[in-house]
């Protein structure tokens, strides 16, 4: 009688195990493929975020509730308050700051006394040119108590001037001056209205101290855009 040697038995056993393992692998592959197909047909889609194609359009810094001091040549010259502040500084040539929810700026002299207050509904600061642009409901008050109101204003920090091409109103204790086009020094103490459209004198009645009647003042219409 022919008998299988122990080595032959082990080889046959290994071959059977391999065939079984191969069969299980095929079955698992079929099951996995069916599961993937079923998931694909279920209507669920995997969301893939799109890559950023323009890095310059993304802010490099975003902050809220800003209250900060800014120096010029080592001297504290400005204080800025803003609800929202975006910095776009990826590109040095086109870097700018943006204040979409308004800004309040105080300008100080060398002894840290406030010389000028500037406010606007929105503001943009272009770093390379050092120019501020303020839009909508721009209001300025200088150290002499004069008030300036316009729709758009530019502040060139390199040239130390403030200017506007829009309609502007200047209010003092004595008069209201309206015009279009404006040029001034930073302190708003020396200024020129390019085209004056009206001057209204503020008249105050002289009354006895015991009287409660307020003085009459000229009332100007809202500024034209």
TORMIKE-316321 format. One record per residue (C-alpha): residue number from 0; residue in three letters; x, y, z. Coordinates in pm, 1 decimal. Example, Ala and Ser with C-alpha at 12.3 -4.5 7.8 and 13.67 -1.06 7.14 Angstrom:
<ropas>
<ropa><num>0</num><residu>ALA</residu><c1>1230.0</c1><c2>-450.0</c2><c3>780.0</c3></ropa>
<ropa><num>1</num><residu>SER</residu><c1>1367.0</c1><c2>-106.0</c2><c3>714.0</c3></ropa>
</ropas>
This chain:
<ropas>
<ropa><num>0</num><residu>UNK</residu><c1>0.0</c1><c2>0.0</c2><c3>0.0</c3></ropa>
<ropa><num>1</num><residu>UNK</residu><c1>122.4</c1><c2>342.5</c2><c3>-89.4</c3></ropa>
<ropa><num>2</num><residu>UNK</residu><c1>128.5</c1><c2>584.8</c2><c3>200.1</c3></ropa>
<ropa><num>3</num><residu>UNK</residu><c1>161.8</c1><c2>958.3</c2><c3>205.1</c3></ropa>
<ropa><num>4</num><residu>UNK</residu><c1>457.6</c1><c2>1088.1</c2><c3>392.9</c3></ropa>
<ropa><num>5</num><residu>UNK</residu><c1>399.3</c1><c2>1345.4</c2><c3>671.0</c3></ropa>
<ropa><num>6</num><residu>UNK</residu><c1>551.0</c1><c2>1610.0</c2><c3>441.5</c3></ropa>
<ropa><num>7</num><residu>UNK</residu><c1>295.0</c1><c2>1538.8</c2><c3>170.1</c3></ropa>
<ropa><num>8</num><residu>UNK</residu><c1>8.9</c1><c2>1564.6</c2><c3>423.6</c3></ropa>
<ropa><num>9</num><residu>UNK</residu><c1>134.6</c1><c2>1900.7</c2><c3>541.3</c3></ropa>
<ropa><num>10</num><residu>UNK</residu><c1>159.9</c1><c2>2028.3</c2><c3>183.3</c3></ropa>
<ropa><num>11</num><residu>UNK</residu><c1>-196.5</c1><c2>1915.0</c2><c3>104.0</c3></ropa>
<ropa><num>12</num><residu>UNK</residu><c1>-321.3</c1><c2>2084.1</c2><c3>421.5</c3></ropa>
<ropa><num>13</num><residu>UNK</residu><c1>-145.0</c1><c2>2408.0</c2><c3>333.6</c3></ropa>
<ropa><num>14</num><residu>UNK</residu><c1>-291.0</c1><c2>2402.1</c2><c3>-16.1</c3></ropa>
<ropa><num>15</num><residu>UNK</residu><c1>-641.6</c1><c2>2357.6</c2><c3>121.1</c3></ropa>
<ropa><num>16</num><residu>UNK</residu><c1>-589.8</c1><c2>2643.9</c2><c3>368.9</c3></ropa>
<ropa><num>17</num><residu>UNK</residu><c1>-469.6</c1><c2>2869.2</c2><c3>87.0</c3></ropa>
<ropa><num>18</num><residu>UNK</residu><c1>-774.5</c1><c2>2788.8</c2><c3>-125.0</c3></ropa>
<ropa><num>19</num><residu>UNK</residu><c1>-1007.7</c1><c2>2858.7</c2><c3>168.1</c3></ropa>
<ropa><num>20</num><residu>UNK</residu><c1>-830.6</c1><c2>3188.4</c2><c3>245.2</c3></ropa>
<ropa><num>21</num><residu>UNK</residu><c1>-844.4</c1><c2>3290.4</c2><c3>-119.8</c3></ropa>
<ropa><num>22</num><residu>UNK</residu><c1>-1216.1</c1><c2>3211.9</c2><c3>-134.3</c3></ropa>
<ropa><num>23</num><residu>UNK</residu><c1>-1282.4</c1><c2>3419.9</c2><c3>182.3</c3></ropa>
<ropa><num>24</num><residu>UNK</residu><c1>-1084.6</c1><c2>3710.1</c2><c3>38.5</c3></ropa>
<ropa><num>25</num><residu>UNK</residu><c1>-1295.7</c1><c2>3709.7</c2><c3>-278.1</c3></ropa>
<ropa><num>26</num><residu>UNK</residu><c1>-1616.4</c1><c2>3697.7</c2><c3>-74.4</c3></ropa>
<ropa><num>27</num><residu>UNK</residu><c1>-1502.5</c1><c2>3988.0</c2><c3>145.3</c3></ropa>
<ropa><num>28</num><residu>UNK</residu><c1>-1410.5</c1><c2>4186.1</c2><c3>-164.3</c3></ropa>
<ropa><num>29</num><residu>UNK</residu><c1>-1756.0</c1><c2>4131.8</c2><c3>-314.5</c3></ropa>
<ropa><num>30</num><residu>UNK</residu><c1>-1927.8</c1><c2>4231.3</c2><c3>12.1</c3></ropa>
<ropa><num>31</num><residu>UNK</residu><c1>-1713.0</c1><c2>4545.9</c2><c3>44.1</c3></ropa>
<ropa><num>32</num><residu>UNK</residu><c1>-1781.6</c1><c2>4647.0</c2><c3>-316.9</c3></ropa>
<ropa><num>33</num><residu>UNK</residu><c1>-2154.4</c1><c2>4599.8</c2><c3>-263.3</c3></ropa>
<ropa><num>34</num><residu>UNK</residu><c1>-2143.4</c1><c2>4815.3</c2><c3>52.9</c3></ropa>
<ropa><num>35</num><residu>UNK</residu><c1>-1963.5</c1><c2>5095.8</c2><c3>-131.6</c3></ropa>
<ropa><num>36</num><residu>UNK</residu><c1>-2215.3</c1><c2>5076.6</c2><c3>-417.8</c3></ropa>
<ropa><num>37</num><residu>UNK</residu><c1>-2504.0</c1><c2>5084.9</c2><c3>-172.7</c3></ropa>
<ropa><num>38</num><residu>UNK</residu><c1>-2362.4</c1><c2>5393.0</c2><c3>2.3</c3></ropa>
<ropa><num>39</num><residu>UNK</residu><c1>-2315.5</c1><c2>5566.2</c2><c3>-331.7</c3></ropa>
<ropa><num>40</num><residu>UNK</residu><c1>-2676.4</c1><c2>5499.5</c2><c3>-426.8</c3></ropa>
<ropa><num>41</num><residu>UNK</residu><c1>-2811.5</c1><c2>5626.3</c2><c3>-95.2</c3></ropa>
<ropa><num>42</num><residu>UNK</residu><c1>-2798.7</c1><c2>5988.4</c2><c3>-221.1</c3></ropa>
<ropa><num>43</num><residu>UNK</residu><c1>-2540.4</c1><c2>6111.7</c2><c3>32.3</c3></ropa>
<ropa><num>44</num><residu>UNK</residu><c1>-2258.6</c1><c2>6315.1</c2><c3>-113.9</c3></ropa>
<ropa><num>45</num><residu>UNK</residu><c1>-1923.1</c1><c2>6393.4</c2><c3>37.9</c3></ropa>
<ropa><num>46</num><residu>UNK</residu><c1>-1867.2</c1><c2>6768.1</c2><c3>55.2</c3></ropa>
<ropa><num>47</num><residu>UNK</residu><c1>-1523.6</c1><c2>6878.9</c2><c3>-59.8</c3></ropa>
<ropa><num>48</num><residu>UNK</residu><c1>-1405.3</c1><c2>7229.5</c2><c3>26.8</c3></ropa>
<ropa><num>49</num><residu>UNK</residu><c1>-1278.6</c1><c2>7429.9</c2><c3>-263.4</c3></ropa>
<ropa><num>50</num><residu>UNK</residu><c1>-921.8</c1><c2>7550.2</c2><c3>-248.3</c3></ropa>
<ropa><num>51</num><residu>UNK</residu><c1>-841.9</c1><c2>7919.2</c2><c3>-214.7</c3></ropa>
<ropa><num>52</num><residu>UNK</residu><c1>-730.5</c1><c2>8046.6</c2><c3>-554.1</c3></ropa>
<ropa><num>53</num><residu>UNK</residu><c1>-662.9</c1><c2>8407.9</c2><c3>-451.9</c3></ropa>
<ropa><num>54</num><residu>UNK</residu><c1>-472.3</c1><c2>8429.9</c2><c3>-124.9</c3></ropa>
<ropa><num>55</num><residu>UNK</residu><c1>-475.0</c1><c2>8810.7</c2><c3>-135.4</c3></ropa>
<ropa><num>56</num><residu>UNK</residu><c1>-853.5</c1><c2>8807.2</c2><c3>-92.6</c3></ropa>
<ropa><num>57</num><residu>UNK</residu><c1>-821.5</c1><c2>8642.2</c2><c3>249.1</c3></ropa>
<ropa><num>58</num><residu>UNK</residu><c1>-749.6</c1><c2>8860.2</c2><c3>555.8</c3></ropa>
<ropa><num>59</num><residu>UNK</residu><c1>-421.7</c1><c2>8791.5</c2><c3>732.3</c3></ropa>
<ropa><num>60</num><residu>UNK</residu><c1>-573.1</c1><c2>8914.5</c2><c3>1059.7</c3></ropa>
<ropa><num>61</num><residu>UNK</residu><c1>-925.4</c1><c2>8968.5</c2><c3>1190.7</c3></ropa>
<ropa><num>62</num><residu>UNK</residu><c1>-1011.3</c1><c2>9122.6</c2><c3>1524.3</c3></ropa>
<ropa><num>63</num><residu>UNK</residu><c1>-1313.0</c1><c2>9272.6</c2><c3>1703.1</c3></ropa>
<ropa><num>64</num><residu>UNK</residu><c1>-1366.3</c1><c2>9547.3</c2><c3>1961.7</c3></ropa>
<ropa><num>65</num><residu>UNK</residu><c1>-1045.0</c1><c2>9728.8</c2><c3>1876.6</c3></ropa>
<ropa><num>66</num><residu>UNK</residu><c1>-902.1</c1><c2>9999.8</c2><c3>2100.7</c3></ropa>
<ropa><num>67</num><residu>UNK</residu><c1>-538.0</c1><c2>10059.6</c2><c3>2015.5</c3></ropa>
<ropa><num>68</num><residu>UNK</residu><c1>-267.8</c1><c2>10326.8</c2><c3>2003.7</c3></ropa>
<ropa><num>69</num><residu>UNK</residu><c1>-54.6</c1><c2>10382.2</c2><c3>1693.2</c3></ropa>
<ropa><num>70</num><residu>UNK</residu><c1>287.0</c1><c2>10548.1</c2><c3>1693.1</c3></ropa>
<ropa><num>71</num><residu>UNK</residu><c1>447.9</c1><c2>10766.4</c2><c3>1428.9</c3></ropa>
<ropa><num>72</num><residu>UNK</residu><c1>828.8</c1><c2>10813.5</c2><c3>1445.5</c3></ropa>
<ropa><num>73</num><residu>UNK</residu><c1>830.0</c1><c2>10674.0</c2><c3>1798.4</c3></ropa>
<ropa><num>74</num><residu>UNK</residu><c1>558.5</c1><c2>10910.6</c2><c3>1922.3</c3></ropa>
<ropa><num>75</num><residu>UNK</residu><c1>203.3</c1><c2>10799.6</c2><c3>2002.0</c3></ropa>
<ropa><num>76</num><residu>UNK</residu><c1>-4.6</c1><c2>10993.9</c2><c3>1752.6</c3></ropa>
<ropa><num>77</num><residu>UNK</residu><c1>-337.3</c1><c2>10810.8</c2><c3>1710.3</c3></ropa>
<ropa><num>78</num><residu>UNK</residu><c1>-594.2</c1><c2>10611.2</c2><c3>1900.7</c3></ropa>
<ropa><num>79</num><residu>UNK</residu><c1>-829.5</c1><c2>10389.3</c2><c3>1701.7</c3></ropa>
<ropa><num>80</num><residu>UNK</residu><c1>-1158.9</c1><c2>10237.4</c2><c3>1812.1</c3></ropa>
<ropa><num>81</num><residu>UNK</residu><c1>-1346.8</c1><c2>9997.7</c2><c3>1583.6</c3></ropa>
<ropa><num>82</num><residu>UNK</residu><c1>-1593.9</c1><c2>9712.5</c2><c3>1614.5</c3></ropa>
<ropa><num>83</num><residu>UNK</residu><c1>-1427.3</c1><c2>9510.2</c2><c3>1335.6</c3></ropa>
<ropa><num>84</num><residu>UNK</residu><c1>-1078.1</c1><c2>9531.2</c2><c3>1186.8</c3></ropa>
<ropa><num>85</num><residu>UNK</residu><c1>-956.5</c1><c2>9328.6</c2><c3>886.0</c3></ropa>
<ropa><num>86</num><residu>UNK</residu><c1>-589.8</c1><c2>9330.7</c2><c3>779.1</c3></ropa>
<ropa><num>87</num><residu>UNK</residu><c1>-496.9</c1><c2>9226.3</c2><c3>425.2</c3></ropa>
<ropa><num>88</num><residu>UNK</residu><c1>-117.4</c1><c2>9217.1</c2><c3>424.2</c3></ropa>
<ropa><num>89</num><residu>UNK</residu><c1>-17.1</c1><c2>8915.5</c2><c3>209.7</c3></ropa>
<ropa><num>90</num><residu>UNK</residu><c1>87.0</c1><c2>9145.8</c2><c3>-74.2</c3></ropa>
<ropa><num>91</num><residu>UNK</residu><c1>307.2</c1><c2>9432.8</c2><c3>40.6</c3></ropa>
<ropa><num>92</num><residu>UNK</residu><c1>222.6</c1><c2>9652.4</c2><c3>-258.2</c3></ropa>
<ropa><num>93</num><residu>UNK</residu><c1>-152.7</c1><c2>9625.7</c2><c3>-207.5</c3></ropa>
<ropa><num>94</num><residu>UNK</residu><c1>-172.6</c1><c2>9578.0</c2><c3>170.9</c3></ropa>
<ropa><num>95</num><residu>UNK</residu><c1>-461.7</c1><c2>9755.6</c2><c3>341.7</c3></ropa>
<ropa><num>96</num><residu>UNK</residu><c1>-674.8</c1><c2>9763.8</c2><c3>656.5</c3></ropa>
<ropa><num>97</num><residu>UNK</residu><c1>-1053.4</c1><c2>9761.3</c2><c3>639.1</c3></ropa>
<ropa><num>98</num><residu>UNK</residu><c1>-1305.1</c1><c2>9873.9</c2><c3>900.6</c3></ropa>
<ropa><num>99</num><residu>UNK</residu><c1>-1651.5</c1><c2>9774.3</c2><c3>768.3</c3></ropa>
<ropa><num>100</num><residu>UNK</residu><c1>-1849.4</c1><c2>9870.7</c2><c3>1079.4</c3></ropa>
<ropa><num>101</num><residu>UNK</residu><c1>-1715.5</c1><c2>10218.1</c2><c3>1142.7</c3></ropa>
<ropa><num>102</num><residu>UNK</residu><c1>-1411.3</c1><c2>10379.6</c2><c3>1299.6</c3></ropa>
<ropa><num>103</num><residu>UNK</residu><c1>-1327.0</c1><c2>10643.0</c2><c3>1560.3</c3></ropa>
<ropa><num>104</num><residu>UNK</residu><c1>-982.6</c1><c2>10807.9</c2><c3>1543.4</c3></ropa>
<ropa><num>105</num><residu>UNK</residu><c1>-821.4</c1><c2>11054.0</c2><c3>1783.4</c3></ropa>
<ropa><num>106</num><residu>UNK</residu><c1>-511.7</c1><c2>11240.8</c2><c3>1665.6</c3></ropa>
<ropa><num>107</num><residu>UNK</residu><c1>-270.1</c1><c2>11358.8</c2><c3>1938.0</c3></ropa>
<ropa><num>108</num><residu>UNK</residu><c1>-7.6</c1><c2>11630.6</c2><c3>1948.5</c3></ropa>
<ropa><num>109</num><residu>UNK</residu><c1>343.9</c1><c2>11578.8</c2><c3>2089.2</c3></ropa>
<ropa><num>110</num><residu>UNK</residu><c1>213.8</c1><c2>11617.9</c2><c3>2446.1</c3></ropa>
<ropa><num>111</num><residu>UNK</residu><c1>-61.4</c1><c2>11356.8</c2><c3>2395.0</c3></ropa>
<ropa><num>112</num><residu>UNK</residu><c1>-345.8</c1><c2>11609.6</c2><c3>2378.8</c3></ropa>
<ropa><num>113</num><residu>UNK</residu><c1>-626.6</c1><c2>11525.8</c2><c3>2134.4</c3></ropa>
<ropa><num>114</num><residu>UNK</residu><c1>-612.7</c1><c2>11764.0</c2><c3>1836.4</c3></ropa>
<ropa><num>115</num><residu>UNK</residu><c1>-864.1</c1><c2>11606.0</c2><c3>1601.0</c3></ropa>
<ropa><num>116</num><residu>UNK</residu><c1>-1142.1</c1><c2>11347.9</c2><c3>1616.9</c3></ropa>
<ropa><num>117</num><residu>UNK</residu><c1>-1244.8</c1><c2>11166.8</c2><c3>1297.8</c3></ropa>
<ropa><num>118</num><residu>UNK</residu><c1>-1538.9</c1><c2>10926.1</c2><c3>1257.1</c3></ropa>
<ropa><num>119</num><residu>UNK</residu><c1>-1692.6</c1><c2>10738.4</c2><c3>964.1</c3></ropa>
<ropa><num>120</num><residu>UNK</residu><c1>-1930.5</c1><c2>10449.6</c2><c3>890.0</c3></ropa>
<ropa><num>121</num><residu>UNK</residu><c1>-1657.3</c1><c2>10260.6</c2><c3>701.9</c3></ropa>
<ropa><num>122</num><residu>UNK</residu><c1>-1284.0</c1><c2>10317.8</c2><c3>657.9</c3></ropa>
<ropa><num>123</num><residu>UNK</residu><c1>-993.6</c1><c2>10180.1</c2><c3>455.9</c3></ropa>
<ropa><num>124</num><residu>UNK</residu><c1>-623.4</c1><c2>10242.3</c2><c3>517.1</c3></ropa>
<ropa><num>125</num><residu>UNK</residu><c1>-379.6</c1><c2>10178.6</c2><c3>229.6</c3></ropa>
<ropa><num>126</num><residu>UNK</residu><c1>-44.2</c1><c2>10099.4</c2><c3>390.6</c3></ropa>
<ropa><num>127</num><residu>UNK</residu><c1>191.5</c1><c2>10173.9</c2><c3>101.2</c3></ropa>
<ropa><num>128</num><residu>UNK</residu><c1>49.3</c1><c2>10517.6</c2><c3>20.4</c3></ropa>
<ropa><num>129</num><residu>UNK</residu><c1>-41.1</c1><c2>10590.1</c2><c3>386.7</c3></ropa>
<ropa><num>130</num><residu>UNK</residu><c1>-384.3</c1><c2>10715.3</c2><c3>281.9</c3></ropa>
<ropa><num>131</num><residu>UNK</residu><c1>-706.6</c1><c2>10675.6</c2><c3>477.7</c3></ropa>
<ropa><num>132</num><residu>UNK</residu><c1>-1041.8</c1><c2>10670.0</c2><c3>300.4</c3></ropa>
<ropa><num>133</num><residu>UNK</residu><c1>-1356.6</c1><c2>10726.1</c2><c3>508.3</c3></ropa>
<ropa><num>134</num><residu>UNK</residu><c1>-1706.0</c1><c2>10679.3</c2><c3>367.1</c3></ropa>
<ropa><num>135</num><residu>UNK</residu><c1>-2060.7</c1><c2>10768.4</c2><c3>474.6</c3></ropa>
<ropa><num>136</num><residu>UNK</residu><c1>-2143.9</c1><c2>11000.2</c2><c3>762.4</c3></ropa>
<ropa><num>137</num><residu>UNK</residu><c1>-1787.1</c1><c2>11123.8</c2><c3>799.0</c3></ropa>
<ropa><num>138</num><residu>UNK</residu><c1>-1759.2</c1><c2>11361.4</c2><c3>1094.4</c3></ropa>
<ropa><num>139</num><residu>UNK</residu><c1>-1457.3</c1><c2>11559.9</c2><c3>1214.3</c3></ropa>
<ropa><num>140</num><residu>UNK</residu><c1>-1406.8</c1><c2>11788.0</c2><c3>1513.3</c3></ropa>
<ropa><num>141</num><residu>UNK</residu><c1>-1092.5</c1><c2>11994.2</c2><c3>1564.0</c3></ropa>
<ropa><num>142</num><residu>UNK</residu><c1>-938.0</c1><c2>12142.0</c2><c3>1875.1</c3></ropa>
<ropa><num>143</num><residu>UNK</residu><c1>-1110.2</c1><c2>12476.8</c2><c3>1804.3</c3></ropa>
<ropa><num>144</num><residu>UNK</residu><c1>-1455.1</c1><c2>12319.0</c2><c3>1819.7</c3></ropa>
<ropa><num>145</num><residu>UNK</residu><c1>-1530.4</c1><c2>12332.3</c2><c3>1445.5</c3></ropa>
<ropa><num>146</num><residu>UNK</residu><c1>-1733.2</c1><c2>12043.5</c2><c3>1307.1</c3></ropa>
<ropa><num>147</num><residu>UNK</residu><c1>-1698.0</c1><c2>11905.3</c2><c3>954.8</c3></ropa>
<ropa><num>148</num><residu>UNK</residu><c1>-1948.5</c1><c2>11668.5</c2><c3>792.9</c3></ropa>
<ropa><num>149</num><residu>UNK</residu><c1>-1921.3</c1><c2>11501.3</c2><c3>452.5</c3></ropa>
<ropa><num>150</num><residu>UNK</residu><c1>-1990.2</c1><c2>11174.0</c2><c3>269.3</c3></ropa>
<ropa><num>151</num><residu>UNK</residu><c1>-1633.8</c1><c2>11085.6</c2><c3>177.6</c3></ropa>
<ropa><num>152</num><residu>UNK</residu><c1>-1293.9</c1><c2>11200.1</c2><c3>300.8</c3></ropa>
<ropa><num>153</num><residu>UNK</residu><c1>-928.0</c1><c2>11118.1</c2><c3>228.0</c3></ropa>
<ropa><num>154</num><residu>UNK</residu><c1>-645.4</c1><c2>11161.1</c2><c3>477.4</c3></ropa>
<ropa><num>155</num><residu>UNK</residu><c1>-291.5</c1><c2>11153.2</c2><c3>335.4</c3></ropa>
<ropa><num>156</num><residu>UNK</residu><c1>-53.3</c1><c2>11093.4</c2><c3>624.3</c3></ropa>
<ropa><num>157</num><residu>UNK</residu><c1>258.8</c1><c2>11133.8</c2><c3>408.8</c3></ropa>
<ropa><num>158</num><residu>UNK</residu><c1>158.1</c1><c2>11479.2</c2><c3>284.4</c3></ropa>
<ropa><num>159</num><residu>UNK</residu><c1>-13.8</c1><c2>11566.4</c2><c3>613.6</c3></ropa>
<ropa><num>160</num><residu>UNK</residu><c1>-333.6</c1><c2>11680.0</c2><c3>438.9</c3></ropa>
<ropa><num>161</num><residu>UNK</residu><c1>-704.6</c1><c2>11598.0</c2><c3>447.8</c3></ropa>
<ropa><num>162</num><residu>UNK</residu><c1>-919.0</c1><c2>11645.9</c2><c3>137.8</c3></ropa>
<ropa><num>163</num><residu>UNK</residu><c1>-1255.6</c1><c2>11565.1</c2><c3>-18.1</c3></ropa>
<ropa><num>164</num><residu>UNK</residu><c1>-1437.5</c1><c2>11606.8</c2><c3>-350.1</c3></ropa>
<ropa><num>165</num><residu>UNK</residu><c1>-1781.0</c1><c2>11562.3</c2><c3>-192.0</c3></ropa>
<ropa><num>166</num><residu>UNK</residu><c1>-2028.1</c1><c2>11810.3</c2><c3>-47.9</c3></ropa>
<ropa><num>167</num><residu>UNK</residu><c1>-1916.5</c1><c2>11933.2</c2><c3>292.8</c3></ropa>
<ropa><num>168</num><residu>UNK</residu><c1>-2064.0</c1><c2>12132.2</c2><c3>579.9</c3></ropa>
<ropa><num>169</num><residu>UNK</residu><c1>-1860.1</c1><c2>12324.0</c2><c3>837.2</c3></ropa>
<ropa><num>170</num><residu>UNK</residu><c1>-2030.2</c1><c2>12429.1</c2><c3>1159.4</c3></ropa>
<ropa><num>171</num><residu>UNK</residu><c1>-1890.0</c1><c2>12684.4</c2><c3>1403.5</c3></ropa>
<ropa><num>172</num><residu>UNK</residu><c1>-2045.3</c1><c2>12884.2</c2><c3>1686.7</c3></ropa>
<ropa><num>173</num><residu>UNK</residu><c1>-2112.8</c1><c2>13171.2</c2><c3>1445.9</c3></ropa>
<ropa><num>174</num><residu>UNK</residu><c1>-2202.6</c1><c2>13016.3</c2><c3>1111.4</c3></ropa>
<ropa><num>175</num><residu>UNK</residu><c1>-2266.2</c1><c2>12714.5</c2><c3>890.7</c3></ropa>
<ropa><num>176</num><residu>UNK</residu><c1>-2070.4</c1><c2>12696.7</c2><c3>565.3</c3></ropa>
<ropa><num>177</num><residu>UNK</residu><c1>-2160.6</c1><c2>12457.2</c2><c3>286.1</c3></ropa>
<ropa><num>178</num><residu>UNK</residu><c1>-1968.5</c1><c2>12375.8</c2><c3>-27.1</c3></ropa>
<ropa><num>179</num><residu>UNK</residu><c1>-1812.0</c1><c2>12108.2</c2><c3>-245.1</c3></ropa>
<ropa><num>180</num><residu>UNK</residu><c1>-1447.2</c1><c2>12012.2</c2><c3>-239.5</c3></ropa>
<ropa><num>181</num><residu>UNK</residu><c1>-1225.4</c1><c2>12054.0</c2><c3>65.4</c3></ropa>
<ropa><num>182</num><residu>UNK</residu><c1>-852.9</c1><c2>12079.1</c2><c3>145.5</c3></ropa>
<ropa><num>183</num><residu>UNK</residu><c1>-699.4</c1><c2>12111.6</c2><c3>491.0</c3></ropa>
<ropa><num>184</num><residu>UNK</residu><c1>-400.4</c1><c2>12043.9</c2><c3>712.0</c3></ropa>
<ropa><num>185</num><residu>UNK</residu><c1>-420.6</c1><c2>11743.9</c2><c3>948.4</c3></ropa>
<ropa><num>186</num><residu>UNK</residu><c1>-531.0</c1><c2>11954.1</c2><c3>1243.6</c3></ropa>
<ropa><num>187</num><residu>UNK</residu><c1>-818.9</c1><c2>12106.9</c2><c3>1038.1</c3></ropa>
<ropa><num>188</num><residu>UNK</residu><c1>-708.3</c1><c2>12452.3</c2><c3>1150.3</c3></ropa>
<ropa><num>189</num><residu>UNK</residu><c1>-616.7</c1><c2>12579.9</c2><c3>801.5</c3></ropa>
<ropa><num>190</num><residu>UNK</residu><c1>-862.1</c1><c2>12477.0</c2><c3>533.5</c3></ropa>
<ropa><num>191</num><residu>UNK</residu><c1>-1016.7</c1><c2>12579.1</c2><c3>202.6</c3></ropa>
<ropa><num>192</num><residu>UNK</residu><c1>-1357.6</c1><c2>12501.6</c2><c3>52.4</c3></ropa>
<ropa><num>193</num><residu>UNK</residu><c1>-1309.6</c1><c2>12478.8</c2><c3>-323.7</c3></ropa>
<ropa><num>194</num><residu>UNK</residu><c1>-1668.0</c1><c2>12571.6</c2><c3>-418.4</c3></ropa>
<ropa><num>195</num><residu>UNK</residu><c1>-1879.5</c1><c2>12748.3</c2><c3>-155.5</c3></ropa>
<ropa><num>196</num><residu>UNK</residu><c1>-2253.8</c1><c2>12700.2</c2><c3>-202.8</c3></ropa>
<ropa><num>197</num><residu>UNK</residu><c1>-2393.4</c1><c2>12872.7</c2><c3>105.8</c3></ropa>
<ropa><num>198</num><residu>UNK</residu><c1>-2313.9</c1><c2>13051.8</c2><c3>431.3</c3></ropa>
<ropa><num>199</num><residu>UNK</residu><c1>-2569.4</c1><c2>13064.0</c2><c3>713.0</c3></ropa>
<ropa><num>200</num><residu>UNK</residu><c1>-2514.0</c1><c2>13295.2</c2><c3>1008.8</c3></ropa>
<ropa><num>201</num><residu>UNK</residu><c1>-2617.1</c1><c2>13158.8</c2><c3>1344.9</c3></ropa>
<ropa><num>202</num><residu>UNK</residu><c1>-2814.1</c1><c2>13425.3</c2><c3>1530.8</c3></ropa>
<ropa><num>203</num><residu>UNK</residu><c1>-2849.3</c1><c2>13404.5</c2><c3>1905.0</c3></ropa>
<ropa><num>204</num><residu>UNK</residu><c1>-3100.6</c1><c2>13618.8</c2><c3>2090.4</c3></ropa>
<ropa><num>205</num><residu>UNK</residu><c1>-2991.2</c1><c2>13803.5</c2><c3>2400.1</c3></ropa>
<ropa><num>206</num><residu>UNK</residu><c1>-3224.8</c1><c2>13701.4</c2><c3>2682.2</c3></ropa>
<ropa><num>207</num><residu>UNK</residu><c1>-3242.6</c1><c2>13761.1</c2><c3>3054.2</c3></ropa>
<ropa><num>208</num><residu>UNK</residu><c1>-3082.5</c1><c2>13492.9</c2><c3>3274.2</c3></ropa>
<ropa><num>209</num><residu>UNK</residu><c1>-3423.2</c1><c2>13399.8</c2><c3>3416.8</c3></ropa>
<ropa><num>210</num><residu>UNK</residu><c1>-3569.7</c1><c2>13331.8</c2><c3>3070.8</c3></ropa>
<ropa><num>211</num><residu>UNK</residu><c1>-3573.8</c1><c2>12974.9</c2><c3>2945.4</c3></ropa>
<ropa><num>212</num><residu>UNK</residu><c1>-3607.7</c1><c2>13059.5</c2><c3>2578.2</c3></ropa>
<ropa><num>213</num><residu>UNK</residu><c1>-3325.7</c1><c2>12903.4</c2><c3>2372.8</c3></ropa>
<ropa><num>214</num><residu>UNK</residu><c1>-3134.5</c1><c2>13107.9</c2><c3>2114.8</c3></ropa>
<ropa><num>215</num><residu>UNK</residu><c1>-3241.7</c1><c2>13079.7</c2><c3>1752.5</c3></ropa>
<ropa><num>216</num><residu>UNK</residu><c1>-3001.5</c1><c2>12899.6</c2><c3>1519.8</c3></ropa>
<ropa><num>217</num><residu>UNK</residu><c1>-2995.7</c1><c2>12861.8</c2><c3>1144.5</c3></ropa>
<ropa><num>218</num><residu>UNK</residu><c1>-3102.7</c1><c2>12518.5</c2><c3>1028.6</c3></ropa>
<ropa><num>219</num><residu>UNK</residu><c1>-2936.2</c1><c2>12379.4</c2><c3>716.8</c3></ropa>
<ropa><num>220</num><residu>UNK</residu><c1>-3078.1</c1><c2>12109.7</c2><c3>491.0</c3></ropa>
<ropa><num>221</num><residu>UNK</residu><c1>-2904.6</c1><c2>11768.5</c2><c3>470.1</c3></ropa>
<ropa><num>222</num><residu>UNK</residu><c1>-2593.1</c1><c2>11752.4</c2><c3>256.1</c3></ropa>
<ropa><num>223</num><residu>UNK</residu><c1>-2626.1</c1><c2>11654.8</c2><c3>-106.5</c3></ropa>
<ropa><num>224</num><residu>UNK</residu><c1>-2420.0</c1><c2>11359.1</c2><c3>-218.0</c3></ropa>
</ropas>
